[in-house]
Amino acid sequence: MTKKNHQPAPIDDAVFLGRAVERLSVLIAEQSKTVFDTMGIVIPVRSCSLMTVLATLGTASAADLARELGHSHQLVMQKIPKLLRLGLVRYRNDDNDARRRLLVPTEEGMSQLAKFEQCTVLIRAAYAGLFAEVGDVRQFVDRAADALNEKPLDKRIHSPARLT
């Protein structure tokens, strides 16, 4: 096939599934930010799960949070400076290991989490309405991720040029 005759896949093609899921993620984050602003929540939308896990644990290192969230240490570390600037978390030294710094939610962080918890009731109801329209997207995404973890994409390719 010559370059002249090659037609690239349209961006709504299944090969761009990651793009579609990311587009949905960005849309949810933008619309959640609007709700947060209305409710007086300053926790960054994409840091709510981190704050929730930290509050549950009480204190945690970035590595602890990464493990609990199933994220990379790097991603957790990228979120911490903003949480510190907003006064939602603070560092404290680990009494058992001088090299380790632990994160602790501040009083303001806990107050913000309480507002977020009130907001989750509203968001959950909004998602119930959305899922009634389009199906349970959360269950679908979880099933797709589980299936890809069980059998990665490279193992699903059945051509002679299969990745090795």
N, C-alpha and C positions, 0 to 999 in steps of 0.2 A: 504494500500500500504506500503510495507516495504521500508526501506531506500535503500536497495540493488537494488530494481527495479525502484526507483525514478529517473526520468530524468529531470534535471532542464531545464528551458526555455533557448533556445539559446539566446545569447546577441543581435541578430538581430530581436528578437520577439517583437511584438507590446507592450508588457508590459514594455519594456525598451524605450518607446518613449522619455522620458525625457533625457535619455542618448544620443539618436540620435540627438535631438535638441541641446543639450549641445555640442556634437561633432561638429556640424555645426557652432555653435557660436564660439568655440575655433578656428576652421579653418578660419572663417571670420576674427577674431581678429588677428591671425597670419599673414594672407595675407594682411590685412589692414595695419599692422605695417610695412611691407615691402614697401608699397606704401607711408606711412607717412615718412619713413626714406628717400626715394627718393625725396620727396617734402619738406624736412626740417621741418616737423611737429613734435614737441616734446610732444604735448598733448597725454596722454595715450589713446589708442584706446577706451577703455571702459569708458573714462571720457569725451568724446566729447559731449554727450548729456547734461551732467552736466554743462560743460563750456558754451554751447549754451544757456541753460536756465538761467544761471547766467548772461550772457551778456544781455539777453533779459530783465531780471528783474532789472539789474543794481547793486543791493545789495540784499542779501538774507541770511537768517540763514540756517543752515543745515536742520532744520525741514521744512523750506519753500521749499528747493530744493527737499527733499524727497517727499513731497506732490506733487509738480509739476511733478516729474519724475515717481511717482507711485512706488517708492522704499522704503525700510526701512531706517529709520534714521541711523541705524548702517552701512548699506552699503555706504551711502553718507559719513559718518564719516571716513570710511576706505579709501576713495579716497582722502580726503582733504590733508593729510600730504604730499603726493607726489606732488600735485598741488602747495602747498606752497613751497616745496623744489625746484621745477622747476621755481618758480617765476611767475607762471601764475595767482595766486590769492593771496590776502592778507586779513587779518582780520582787521576790524575796529569796534569800539564800537558803539552800538546803542544809539543814543542821547535820545531816549524815555525810554530805559530800560537798566540800567547799568549791569544787569546780562546776557544780550544777546549780542553775538558777531555775526557780520554780515560778510559775505564774499563779496569781491569786486574783479572783474577781474583787473589785473594790465595792464599796457601799453603793456608789453610783452604778456600777456594773450590775449589781443585784437588783437595784431599782429599775434599771432598763430591762432586765430580763423579766421582771414582773409585768411590765407593760407589754413586752413581747408575748408573754404567756396569755395575756388577755386578748391580744391580737390574733393568736393562733386559732382561737375559737371562730373568729370571723373568717380567717383565711381557709380553715378547714371546711366551713360551710360553703364558701365560694368555690372551692375545688370540688365539693360534692355536686354542686350545680353544673360545673364544667364537665365532670366525669359522666354525669347523666346525659350530657349532650354528645360527648365524643368517646366515651369508654374510659376506664380507669388507666390513665396514662402512667401513673406511678407503678402500678403492678406490671404493666407492659415493659417499662424501662427496666425494672428489677429483674423480670424474667429474661429479657434480652441480655443484660449484663451477666446474669448467672449462666446462661447458655454459652456466652462467649468466654467466660472463665473456664467452663467445663471443656469446651472445644474452641480454641482460639481461631481467629479468622484465617490464619495461614494454614490451618489443618482443614478448613472448609473449602479450600481451593483445590479443585479436582482436574487440573489440566496437566499436560506434559511439561509445561513450563512452571509447574508448582514451585513455590518457594521452599527452600530446604533449610 
